[in-house]
């Protein structure tokens, strides 16, 4: 029986990813890590109620792992809180799932991620990428999308303005820097982890544009 596990399952990419995994039928079981139960029912779905501050790694048994955890400094409230969500929690999931037998790990970071970046956000993303490479997965897949497009639950003024300009001037931007719909990211993640090429794969935003857009999860 093949099992997938998704952290960040209620986020923008994660919510699309979970429903696409359930529709796809490739996995016999899809486990999602959530802080409280979500209104989603499917015979293959298993909801794991989990507190990252009180880890229970024995709950993390799976074959393939998708990490969609991510926030913003504004939403997190501080740089320290941001580091918890975007660095500490992904590593917690990765270490626990690898010890539990997971072979393949897929994570969303961001375009421009680099541990040498002067931009705090990009530097943290780059640092988690480097740390993950120390964990002996059969396949580690890092996805670096540009601006994510899709139905957010919260309104972000600056981001919405950016999306308007991006749509108006999309033809001026190289493909790598154009906004990408979250369903394209999710579709690419599913496809790449099925291949599970050994070692490290870094998938840039322009590569994800090959997948079709889905307006609703």
Beta strands, then each sheet from edge to edge (+ up, - down):
strand 1: 3-7
strand 2: 29-34
strand 3: 45-49
strand 4: 64-67
strand 5: 104-108
strand 6: 139-144
strand 7: 148-149
strand 8: 180-181
strand 9: 199-204
sheet 1: 3+ 2+ 1+ 4+ 5+ 6+ 9+
sheet 2: 7+ 8+
end
